[in-house]
């Protein structure tokens, strides 16, 4: 991976405003090992733990008697059937009663924080027959950059952080591993950061941060791409993903003039076997080449989705892997004749759920969009909500839009029925121009993503973006921002009231003073971000939220151009995890 320009810093700064810590999850379940004799001895002693209780906590005489009779009858049958075996067993000395220790909380060792970044967008060349895509060089004006931020612990110690290739070769060092880890002192945290901006990016990369204090490091990174000429004209930004074994990607399109290339990267040391579940307008698509795709350690496999599902205008892809975890994105581009229609990286959103929320949905003038969508080749040049229902049950989805001044009703009524196993698209036409948060709910689990469109002249290049569904914000989310262009933080509060704080992180490693914003329920706030904080360039933000549920995204554009991209704010780093463990003998 060629990196002519690398800027990285990791310094401490003075104490700043207190930022809340991420709540510690407790996902483990007790594990108890006990000998078979324990249960028999308890029953012999008539332990109260085996006696049924009534709903209000008192013993039920009828239920208790029934249990005793049933137990006696069962014992008679067992003795009659195996009396010899029982008699023989009673002659063998039995061990003393089992002993169990108290349940204790065992610390789970924290792993490295990883972000797997795709390479810059490239043109597909050759035939679409088969699944593997060949690429040709992109335009002469194309540029790309990897932007990364890593946050210190409350004592101001920045964890060791590096950028490597998928194979593990070092590309850049963001922060050296600390020689010691001082414990946080009483009072406000002393936050610092390590930052980097690497350009150009010619191959997939991995940003990795070591754990510190047995907690995962707070890390955020993204890959930004931009071009002013060529078929891939426009902007695309992809978050660097934590690898996983199950993810959903919406917004793919393989119809005429549309190209969708799935890139699956394996940054682990274990081979990954990947299977793709494809869903279209008419249901699940059975493609023989979608199963058992081997992705070797330290490699990326590219799959041209037109070879698996040709002519699909709305395509959802579920990526599942066994063995090594993987990171997956779809490079989606549009070409209408000779006019570029935009490029974007489709990133995974939340998995199937009854509620999906997408922030950062900016809508242009509805009249201009309606006129454009009526032209041949432009049905996908308008904002729209895409919904996929994985199961067999139909989903009746209620859609609500929340703008700067409250909820906006959709002309269609905001209710759409999506058949089980299919994908449907609801155009968000007729909505006044402005920034919105889209909330969709149903009693059947589904996945969703929202398209943002830019440009209203059919003779000029247009662009598009997809805002995937995301989780509600908590404390200390880290957001990396590109160093150029227009940057906005978009926050949506569907109901209630919430407070959001955001503090700038500059390229010299300082964490600035947080700004608090009070947001009313049913509204969306778009906050334009400055290029600098003082004399230093802004590299990212620390975002925290309190109150009722808040959802956020990073909205990106270019002054005087139709370029657009949206990146959902990712989950905060996990704190120290504990698992309850009980050991007995």
N, C-alpha and C positions, 0 to 999 in steps of 0.2 A: 504493500500500500504506500503510495508516494505522498509525502506530506511536506511540501516546500516550506510552509509557514506554520509554526507552532507557537502559541502564546499560552503559557500556563503559570499560575501563581498559587501560593498557599501560605497565607500569612495570618497572624492573629490580629485582633482589633480590640478596642476598648469595650467594656460591658455595654450591651444594648438592651432594648426593651425586651422584657420576658416574652418568650414564645412558648405556648403550651407544648407539653410532651405528648407523644402518641400513646393512647391507652394500650396497656399490655393485654394481648389476647390470651385466651386460655382454652386451646382447642383440644387438649389431650383427654383421653378417657382412662379411668383407673384400670390397671392390669393386675389381676390377683391370681397367684398360683396356689392351689390348695390340693391336698391329698383327698382321694375319694372318701376316706374314713371320716372326714370332718362332718359331712352332711349326715351320715348315719349316726354319729355320736350325738349330734344336736337333736335328731329326732328321738333318739333313745332317752335323752335328758328332758324331752318335752319342752325344748326351747321355745320361748314366746315368739321368736323371730319367724317360726314356721307356721304360726297360727294365723288364720285369716282374720282381718280386721274389717269392721263395718266402715262405711263411707265417712262417718263422723268421728272415727278413731276408736270407738268402743268395740269390744268383741261381739260377734254375732253368734248366739248360741246355736241357732239352726245350722248356720254355715260351718261352725266348728264341729258339731256332731257329725254332719255329713262327711266332713273331711276325715274324722276318726274312723267312721265305718268304712269308708272307701279304702283308707290305709290298711285296716285290718284285713279286709277281703283280699286286697292286693298281696298282703304278706302271706296269707294262707295259700293263695295260688302259687306264689313263688316257692314257698316251702314245699308244697306238694310236688311241684315240678322238679325241684332240684334239691331235695332234702339231703341226699348224700353229699353233695358239694358243700352245703351249708354246714353240715355236721363236721366235715373234714376241716373246713375253714376255722371252726371254733376251737380246734385243737392247736392251731398255730398261734404263738404269742403275738398279740397285737401291739403296735407302737403306741406310745403315749399320745395324748390329745394334741392336735395341730395347734400351731402358734402363728399368729399374723402380726406383723408390725403395723404401726399407725401409718395412715396415708401421708406421704410427704410429697412436696413439690420438687421435682427434679429439673434443673436448668437444661434447656436445649441449646447446644452450642450454636452460635450464630454463624451463618455462612457469609460468603462474599456477596455483595450487591453487584449484579450484572446488568448491563444494558447492551443488547445486541443491535447494532445499527446496520441498515442496508447500505448498498452502494448507491451512487447517484443514478438517476434515470437514464436509460439507454434505449435506443431504437431496436426493435425486433426486425431481423432480416430473415429471408428464406421462407419456406413453406410452413404452414400451420399444422401440417400433418404430423401426428405424433404429439408427444407431450413436452419434450425438451426444446427450449427456445434458444436460438442463436441471436447474438446482438451485434449491431454495428455502431460505430462512433456516433455521438450525438452532435448537436450544432456547435459552431465555433465560439458562441457566446455563453455556453453553458458553464455554470459555476456551482460548486458545492462546498459545504462546510459542515464539520462535526462540532457541535457546541455542547459542552459538558460543564456541570457544576456538582461539587461534592461538599457537603456541610460538615462542620466539626461537631464534636460532642459538646455538652454544656461548659466544659472546661476550656474550650478553644483549641482542642487537639484535632487536627485534620487527619483522617485516616489515609494510609497509603493507597494511592489510586493511579492506575495506568490505563493507557489505551493500547490494545494489542490487535493483531490480526486474528482471524478465526482460529488459525493454527497455533496461536500463542506467542508469536513473535512480537516484541515490543515495538510500538510506534511512537509513543510519547509518554512521559511521566508527568502526571498532573500534580501529585504530591508524594513526597518520600514517606516511607513508613516511619512513624515516630519511634524514637528510641525508648520512650517511656510514656505512660498514660496517666497523667495526673487526675486525681478524683475531683469532681466538681465541688466547689465551695459553696457556702451558703450565700444567698442573694441571687441577683439576676444572672442568667447564663452569659458566658463570654463567647459569643459565636464568631466563627471565622469560616473561610471557605477556600477551596481550591477550584480554579476555573481553567478552561482551555478552549481555544478555537483553532481547529485544524482544517486547512484548505490547501489543495483540493482533496477530495475523497475518491479514490479509484477502486476500492474494494470494500467488502463488508468488514466492519470492525467491532470490537468488544471493549466497552468501558467497564472496568472492574475496580471496586473499592473494598478494602479489607474491613472486617468487623472491628469495632473498637469498644472496649469495655463489655465484651460479650453481647453487643447489640449490632444489628445490621446498620451499615452506613447509609445515610440519606444521600441518594444519588439521582441525578436527572440528566438526560442527554437527548439530543435529537440530531437528525441529519436534514439539512435544508438544501434544496436544489432550485436553481433559477436559470431561465434562458429567455432571450428576447428574439430569437429566430429559430428556424427549423420546425420540424413536425412536433417536437416536444416543447413548444413555447409555453411558458407559464411558470408557476411556482408549485413546489411540492415539499412538504415537511413530514417526516416520520419520526415518532418517538423511538428511542432505543429501548427495546423491550426486555423485560425479565423473561427468560425462556420458560416454557411450560409444555404440558402434554395435551392440552385441549383448548382451542380458541376458535372464535367465529369472526369471519370477515364478510361484511356486506358492501354492496355498491359495485360489484364487478359487472362488466358488460362485454359480451363477445359478439354483438351484432355488427352489421356492416360499418366499417370505419372506426370501430372500437377495438382496442387491444388490451387484454388483461393478462399479465404475467405474474404468477405466484412464485415468490422467492422464499424458500425455506432454508434457514441457516441452523447448523448444529455446532454450537461452541463448546460442547462437552467432549469428554474423552470416550464416550460410549456411542456406538452406532445407533441411529434412530430409524425406526421403520414407521413411515408416515402413511396414513390413510386419509383420503379426502371424501367427505360427504357433500354432495352438490345438490342444491335446491334451486328450482326455477319456478316460473309462473304456473306451470302445470303440475308440479310436484317434484319429488326427488328424482334425480337423474342418475341412471345406472351407467357408469363408465368403467369398462374393464381396466383401463390404465390408471385408475384412481386409487388402487389398493397396493399396499406393500412397496411403497417407494422408499428405497434405501438412501439415507443421507449420512454419509460417512463423517466421522469426527473432524471438526475443523474445516467443513466445506459448506457450500450453498448449492441447493438444487433449484433450478428454474423450470417451471412448468407453464407452458402456454395453455391457458384455460380453454381457448378456442378448440384445441385438439381433443378436449374432454367433453365440452358442452358448447358446441357451435351455435351461433344465432340466438343466444340468450340475452335479452335486454336487461333482465334483473336476475342476478345470480348471487346466491349466498354460498359461502364455502366454510365448512367446518373442518379444521385441521387437527387430527389426532395423531399422537405418536406414542410408540412403545420404545423402551430403551432410553436413549438420551432425550432430554427436553429440547424443544426447538423454538425459534422465533420466526414468525411468518408475516409477510406483507404482500399486498398485491400492487404492482405498478400498473395503474389504469391510465390510459390516454385516449384521446378522441381526435379524429381527423375527418372533417367534413369536406370531402373533395380535396381542394388544395388549401383550405383554411384550417389552421390548428384550432382544436376545440378544448385544449387544456390537458393537464397532466396532474396526477395526484398519487400519493402512497396511501393505500387503504390499510388502516391499522385495526387490530382487534378491539372490540368493545366488550361490555359486560356479557356474561353468558346468559342463557335463558332465565327470565324472571317475569313476574307479573307487573313490574313497573320499570320503565326505561326512560331516562332523562338525558337530553342532549343540550348542551349550552353552546353559545357562540354561533347561532344561526342568524346570519345577517341577510335580510331580504331587500332586493332592489325595488324600483318603481314597478308596481304590478301591471300597469298598462303596457309598459315597454316589454315586460316579460311575456305577457299574453300574446302580443304581436309577434315576438320572436318564436315562441313555441309553436305558432301556427304554420311556420315555414317548414318545408321538407328537410328532414335531417336534424331538426332541433327539438325533438320531444324531451330530450334529457338536459336541456339548457335552462331548466327552471328549478327552483327549490322544491324538494320533495322529501317525504318520509318513507323509508323502506322498512318493511316488516317481514320477518321470516318466522314461521311457526314450525318448530321441529317435530312435534308430536302429531298424533292422528286426529285430535280434537280441533274443531274450528275455534278461532279466537275472535271475539268481538272486542275491538280495540277502541277505547275512547282517547282522542287526541286533543290536547290543550296547548295553546301558545300563550306565553307570558312575555309581554314587551315592557318598555320603559314605563308605560302608564297603566299597566295592569293587563288583564287577560284580553286577548283578541279572539273573537269567534271566527271559526272557519266557515266560509260560505257553504261548504258541503255538509256542515253540521258536525264535523269532527268525529264521526263514527265510521269505522270500516271493519268489515268482516273478512278475515283471512282464513282460508281453508287450511286444515292441518297438512303439514308437509309441503307447503307452497310458500312463495314469496309474492308480496303485493306492494304496490307503490301508491302513496297518496300525495298528489301534487298540492303544494301549499300556495296555490295561486289565489289571487284576490285579497291577499293580506297586505295591509299598508306597509310601506317601506319602513325598515327599522331593524333593531336587533332583538332577538327572541331566544327564549328557552323553550324547548319542545318536551312535553311530558306525555307519555303514552302508557295506558294501563289496561289490563284485561284480567279475567279470572283464569286464563290459560297462559302458561309461560311462553314467551316469545323473545326474539332478539330484534334490535332496531338500530338504525343509523339515519342521519339526516343530511341531504345534499344541499350545499350552498353553491349558487351559480353567480357568475360575474360576466357582464357584457350583454349588450342589447342590440348590437349591429351585426347582422348576418354576414357582412363583408369583412369584418375584422375578427381578429383572434379573440376567443373567449377563454375562460378558465372556470374551474369548478373545484370544490373541496367536499369532503365528507366529515361530519362530526359524529363520531361513534358515541354510543351510550357510555356513561361513566358513573362511578360511585359518588355518594355524598362526601363532601369535604370534612376533614377533621382538623387535627393540628399538625403543623410543620410539614406541609407538602412542599416539595422543591420543584421549581419550574425553570428550565433552561430556555433562554430566548436567543434567536439569531441576532447577529450584531448589526444588521442593516434592515431597512424596510420599515413598514408600519407595524407596530405591535400593540395589541389590546388584551387585557384580561377581561373575560366575560364571566359574570356570575349571575346565576338564576336561583330564586327562592320561590318554589311553587306555592307554598302556603306558610303562614305564621310570620316570623320575623327573625332575622339573623344579622350577625356582625361578622364582617370579614376583615382580616388584617393582612397586609402584604408589605414586605420589607425588601428593598433592593439588595442584590448581591453584585458587587462590581468586580471588574477583572483584576483588581489588585488584592482580592480576597477579603475585602471588608463587607460586613453585613450592616446595612444602614438602618435608620430608625423606621419602625413600622408605622403604616398609616391605617387607621381604622375607618371602615365604611359600614354604615347601618343600612340594611336593605329590607324594604317592606316585602311582605309576602305577596306572591302573585306578580312579581316584577323581575326585570332583568337589568343589570347594570353593566355598561361597557366602559372600561377605564383605559384611556390611552397611556402608553408607557413611554417615558422619555428615553432618549438614546444614552444619556449620561446622568449620573448622580454625583453632583459636584463636578470634579474634573475627571472622574473615572468613568469608563464605559460600563454600562449595565450588562451583566452576563446572565442574570437570572433573578428569581424572586423566591422568598420564603412565604408561603401562604398558609394561613390558619383560619378556621371558621368556628363559630359557636352559635348556639340558638337552634332554630329549626333547620331542617335539611337545606344545604347549599350545594350547588353543582357548578363546576367551573371548566373553562377552556381557554386556550391561548389562540387568539384570532390574529392572523398575519396577512399583510397585503403589501403592495408596492405603490408608491405615489405616482399617479398619472397612468397607471396600467390596470388591467383587469385581473392581475395575479391575485390569488387567494389561497389560503390554506388554514385548516383548523386542527389543533392538537388538544385532546382532552387532558386535563390535569390528572396525573397518575396518582395512585395510592401512595400514602406516606410509608416510610420505612417501618418495618415491624420492630417493636421494642423487645426487651428480654422475654422470651417465651418459657413457660414452665409447663411440665406435664405431671399430673398426679399419678404416683406409683405406689402400689401396695404389694409387698412381697410376703408370702406365707409359706409354711412347710407343714 
